[in-house]
Amino acid sequence: MAKAPRAWQRMLSGRRLDLLDPTPMDIEVEDIAHGLAFVARWNGQTMGDFAYSVAEHSLLVEELFRRLQPDAPAKWLLAALLHDAPEYVIGDMISPVKAAVGPNYGALDDRLSAAIHIRFGLPAQIPVTIKKQIKRADRISAWLEATQIAGFSVAESNKFFGRPKPEIIDGLRIHLRPPKDVRDAYTARHAELLAALG
């Protein structure tokens, strides 16, 4: 009889995360921050001496969400920061690859997201209205990334991501940093938002 393939990942914290049945008890923000700081967006096809990481992207999305929703409570800011958190174990797949993989990718992402949300005091499922606003911030982030570091023209970026309002992106420049710096910034922002929840 064939042995079942391993479906868990050992984390640096010592936790053993079952990808098929993740539990909130096996999730630590340090593992998330570390993993996301080493996962490259755009499949690494960005300019600069450091990869543009999912952790850096998440910090930008949270800032954009805050600009879009200045009265949002800390829990939804935290949801914005964590919007790509499952990628600390499943990586960042570009949209065409996600489409090719099919619905199984979405189901895996949903299970991990629910466990992460519960671990940090959020509802397992984020309300649709909040998810839409986070997605809007995500698309604005993609526009900034595309035009500033991924080699897209403004016209291409407008076509694929929509042109953001100038006041929302005013003063935002992408600065690539070493993974350790991004990891520390992600962990610090997470701590600030958790404290604000209390």
C-alpha positions as CSV (number, residue, x, y, z in Angstrom):
1,M,0.0,0.0,0.0
2,A,1.4,3.4,-1.0
3,K,2.4,5.8,1.8
4,A,0.4,9.0,1.9
5,P,2.5,12.0,0.8
6,R,3.6,14.4,3.5
7,A,1.2,17.4,3.7
8,W,2.8,19.4,6.6
9,Q,5.5,21.9,6.8
10,R,8.0,22.4,9.7
11,M,8.2,26.0,10.7
12,L,11.2,27.8,12.2
13,S,9.2,28.3,15.4
14,G,9.1,24.5,15.7
15,R,5.4,24.3,14.8
16,R,4.2,21.7,12.4
17,L,1.6,23.1,10.1
18,D,-0.7,20.7,8.4
19,L,-1.6,22.3,5.0
20,L,-4.7,20.1,4.5
21,D,-6.0,20.7,8.0
22,P,-4.4,23.9,9.5
23,T,-5.1,24.9,13.0
24,P,-4.8,28.3,14.6
25,M,-2.5,26.8,17.3
26,D,0.2,26.0,14.7
27,I,0.4,29.6,13.4
28,E,2.9,32.2,14.6
29,V,3.4,35.7,13.2
30,E,7.2,35.2,13.2
31,D,6.8,32.3,10.8
32,I,4.5,34.3,8.6
33,A,6.8,37.4,8.6
34,H,9.9,35.3,7.9
35,G,8.3,33.3,5.1
36,L,6.7,36.3,3.4
37,A,9.9,38.3,3.6
38,F,11.6,35.6,1.4
39,V,8.7,35.0,-1.1
40,A,9.2,37.2,-4.2
41,R,6.3,38.9,-5.9
42,W,6.2,39.0,-9.7
43,N,8.1,35.7,-9.8
44,G,11.2,37.7,-8.9
45,Q,11.0,39.7,-12.2
46,T,11.5,43.1,-10.5
47,M,14.3,45.7,-10.6
48,G,16.7,46.2,-7.8
49,D,19.2,44.4,-5.6
50,F,16.5,42.7,-3.4
51,A,13.4,40.8,-4.4
52,Y,10.1,42.6,-3.8
53,S,8.7,40.4,-1.2
54,V,5.1,39.5,-0.3
55,A,5.8,41.0,3.2
56,E,6.7,44.3,1.6
57,H,3.6,44.1,-0.6
58,S,1.4,43.4,2.4
59,L,2.7,46.4,4.3
60,L,1.9,48.5,1.2
61,V,-1.6,47.1,0.9
62,E,-2.4,47.8,4.5
63,E,-1.2,51.4,4.1
64,L,-3.3,51.8,0.9
65,F,-6.4,50.2,2.7
66,R,-5.9,52.7,5.5
67,R,-5.9,55.6,2.9
68,L,-9.0,54.2,1.3
69,Q,-10.8,53.5,4.6
70,P,-9.4,56.1,7.1
71,D,-12.0,55.2,9.7
72,A,-11.5,51.4,9.5
73,P,-11.0,49.7,12.8
74,A,-7.8,48.0,13.6
75,K,-9.2,44.5,12.9
76,W,-9.8,45.3,9.3
77,L,-6.3,46.9,9.0
78,L,-5.0,43.7,10.4
79,A,-7.0,41.7,7.8
80,A,-5.4,43.9,5.1
81,L,-1.9,43.2,6.5
82,L,-2.7,39.4,6.6
83,H,-4.4,39.3,3.2
84,D,-1.6,37.2,1.6
85,A,-0.4,35.5,4.8
86,P,-1.1,31.9,3.4
87,E,1.7,32.5,0.9
88,Y,4.2,32.0,3.7
89,V,3.8,28.3,3.1
90,I,2.2,28.0,-0.4
91,G,4.2,30.8,-2.1
92,D,3.1,33.5,-4.4
93,M,1.6,32.2,-7.6
94,I,0.9,34.8,-10.3
95,S,-2.7,34.9,-11.4
96,P,-2.2,32.8,-14.6
97,V,-0.7,30.0,-12.6
98,K,-3.6,30.1,-10.1
99,A,-6.0,29.8,-12.9
100,A,-4.2,26.8,-14.3
101,V,-4.1,25.1,-11.0
102,G,-7.8,25.5,-10.6
103,P,-10.1,25.5,-7.6
104,N,-7.9,23.4,-5.3
105,Y,-5.5,26.3,-4.9
106,G,-8.4,28.5,-3.7
107,A,-9.6,25.9,-1.2
108,L,-6.1,25.5,0.2
109,D,-5.8,29.3,0.5
110,D,-9.2,29.6,2.2
111,R,-8.3,27.0,4.8
112,L,-5.1,28.6,5.7
113,S,-6.6,32.1,5.7
114,A,-9.4,30.9,8.1
115,A,-6.9,29.4,10.6
116,I,-4.7,32.6,10.4
117,H,-7.6,34.9,11.0
118,I,-8.8,32.9,14.0
119,R,-5.3,32.8,15.4
120,F,-5.2,36.6,15.5
121,G,-8.7,37.3,16.7
122,L,-10.4,37.9,13.4
123,P,-13.5,36.2,12.0
124,A,-12.6,33.1,9.9
125,Q,-14.3,34.7,6.9
126,I,-13.8,38.4,6.3
127,P,-17.0,40.3,5.3
128,V,-17.4,40.6,1.6
129,T,-17.5,44.4,1.7
130,I,-14.1,44.5,3.6
131,K,-12.6,41.9,1.2
132,K,-13.6,44.1,-1.8
133,Q,-11.9,47.1,-0.2
134,I,-8.7,45.1,0.5
135,K,-8.8,43.8,-3.1
136,R,-9.1,47.4,-4.3
137,A,-6.0,48.3,-2.2
138,D,-4.3,45.1,-3.6
139,R,-4.9,46.3,-7.2
140,I,-3.6,49.8,-6.5
141,S,-0.5,48.1,-5.0
142,A,-0.1,46.0,-8.1
143,W,-0.3,49.2,-10.2
144,L,2.4,50.9,-8.2
145,E,4.6,47.8,-8.3
146,A,4.1,47.3,-12.0
147,T,5.0,50.9,-12.9
148,Q,7.8,51.3,-10.4
149,I,9.7,48.0,-10.3
150,A,8.2,45.4,-12.7
151,G,8.8,47.1,-16.0
152,F,5.2,47.8,-17.0
153,S,4.3,51.0,-18.8
154,V,1.6,53.2,-17.2
155,A,-0.7,52.4,-20.1
156,E,-0.3,48.6,-19.5
157,S,-0.8,49.1,-15.8
158,N,-3.9,51.1,-16.3
159,K,-5.2,48.4,-18.6
160,F,-4.6,45.5,-16.2
161,F,-5.0,47.1,-12.8
162,G,-6.9,50.3,-13.4
163,R,-5.5,53.8,-12.8
164,P,-5.6,54.8,-9.1
165,K,-6.7,58.2,-7.9
166,P,-3.6,60.4,-7.5
167,E,-4.5,61.3,-3.9
168,I,-4.5,57.6,-2.8
169,I,-1.0,57.0,-4.1
170,D,0.5,60.4,-3.3
171,G,4.0,60.1,-2.0
172,L,4.2,56.3,-2.2
173,R,7.5,55.0,-3.6
174,I,8.6,51.4,-3.4
175,H,12.0,51.0,-1.7
176,L,13.4,47.5,-1.7
177,R,14.9,46.3,1.6
178,P,16.8,43.3,2.8
179,P,14.5,40.4,3.9
180,K,15.4,40.9,7.6
181,D,14.3,44.6,7.5
182,V,11.0,43.7,5.9
183,R,10.4,40.8,8.3
184,D,11.0,43.1,11.2
185,A,8.7,45.8,9.8
186,Y,6.0,43.3,9.2
187,T,6.2,41.9,12.7
188,A,6.2,45.4,14.2
189,R,3.2,46.5,12.3
190,H,1.4,43.3,13.2
191,A,2.1,43.9,16.9
192,E,0.9,47.5,16.6
193,L,-2.4,46.4,15.1
194,L,-2.9,43.6,17.7
195,A,-2.3,46.1,20.5
196,A,-4.9,48.4,18.9
197,L,-7.4,45.5,18.9
198,G,-7.1,45.1,22.7
